[in-house]
């Protein structure tokens, strides 16, 4: 099996490379990255099966050619509101499956327009298979399946400021706290201001209680489209220390994040001084999913949480999905654009495999205050 990992030397991807090292059936991994020197260093750490290639993700023909030389492509090139649709278009042209950690809601809405084309070509496009979105949707599907009348799904994530985060991740953070996003409330999809909807959520130790806000991740737009009967689906996110989202919203009011070019420039600047913001921050990230509804006439509340280094909890679900696609575990599904809750009718085997590989997940069948 030959796998190409786009953005493969980035902070979110290197843990995926470590997972792929464990797979004897993987004969070749191409670390495709614009930073060829960094890609070469990552390849050299992992033996002859790993090779580096300088690839510009904005060069459509080059991306298509590289995809054609492999059995599957993994996408770690962000920010995804800018890159995901071109990558999906390239995969459809190359005729190859694609699995990404895409986390922007705009990107999800863009690429579901390609669902019919993917179905016609019989190609699986797995978008948003990281931690949030990704693992959050797997857990949402688990809670949804546990009730005969699920009604509400509330998803929460929090990042530690002392985690590794490259410029693309910072650009994403500035984007999801800029402008508006979509949430389903009282049965209707509504536009809300990012940074609004403040509430305090209890996360796994050592994160603890933290304020979170409406943010532009994909769960709040994908889940209502794929899991029927829900009257509420919301997505809140935050950063520890808690002042960081507030600071971003203040800077946003100046117009600093009003365009992609401005967000990118700001991210490159703050990346150089991000160690100042890591002071007092955690080196772990967390998620929490609450599902409410009724079962056999009785009210029900399920809570699921997880914790880990952001690279691990993001890369492991993506790697498992990639390996499952290659092994044929998804072959019964027609071609199409798939978020996790759409593809995994039974999420338990996937969760079991993710946990076996080191992601800590906790289950509360009677909810969690």
C-alpha positions, 0 to 999 in steps of 0.5 A: 500500500502506498500512501501520500501525506500532504503537509506530512512534516507539519505538527499535526501530521508527524504522529500519523507518520509514526502510526504508519511506521507500525503498519507492515502492509504499508510499502511506501509513505511519501511526505509531501510538503512545501518545506522539503528540508523538514520533510527530508528530516522526517523521512530520514527518521523513519527508514527506507519506506518513507520518502520526501517530496516537495509538493506545492498544494496550490499546484493542481496538476502536481497534486493530481500527479502525486495522488495518481502514484499512490493508493490513497492521500491523507490531507494535513494541509491547512487552513482547510477553508482555503485548501480542502476543496482544491484537494478534494477536486484533485482527488476526484480527478486522480481517482483516488480516495482522500482522508483529511483532518479538515476542521473548518465549517466553510470547507465542509459546506463547500465540498459536500457540493461534490458528493454527487460527483464522488458517488458517480466516480465511486470515490470515498472522500473522508473529510474531517477525521481528526479530533474536532471534527472527527472523534467528536462526531464518532462519539456523537454518533455513539450517543445518537445510536444509544437512544430511540429519540435523540434530540440534542448534541452539544460538542465542546473542545479546548486546546492547551496553549502549550501544544505544538501549533504551526502557522496553519493552525494559528490561521485556522484559530483566527478564522474560527473566531472571526465573523459568523458560523452556523448552529442548529437551535430549536430545529433551525440552522441559524447564523451566530457570531463566533466568540458568542454563546459563552458557557463554562464546560467541565473538561477532563483533568487537568483542563478542568472548567473552562469558558468556551464559545461558538466557533467555526468547526464543522460538526454543527453543520455536518451532524444535522445534515447526516443524523435526522431528528435533532433539534439542537446541534451546537459547537463550542471551543476554547483555549487555555489560558482562558484569556486567549479567545478574548484577546483574539476577538479584540484583535479581530475587531481591528480588522486584523483577521478580515481576509485570508491574507491578513490571517496568514500574515498574523499567524506567521507573526504570532508563530514566532512569539507563541512561546509567550502565550504558552506560559501557564498553558497545558500541553494537552487538548480535550473534547466533550460530547453531550447527547440528550434525548429519550429512550423507551419514554425516559429522558437520557443524557450521555457524556463522552470525553477525551484528552491527549496531545493534539497531534496524537488525538488528531492524527490517530483517527485520521490514520485509522480511517485511512487504513480502514479505507485501504483494507476495504472496511468501507467498501459497502458504502458508495462513493461520496463525501463522508464525515465520520457520523455519516460513514460509521453506522456502528462507531464502536469498532472504530473507537476501540481501534482509536483507543488501542492506539493510545487515545484516552476516551471516557464514557458516562452513560448517565451524563456528566454535570 
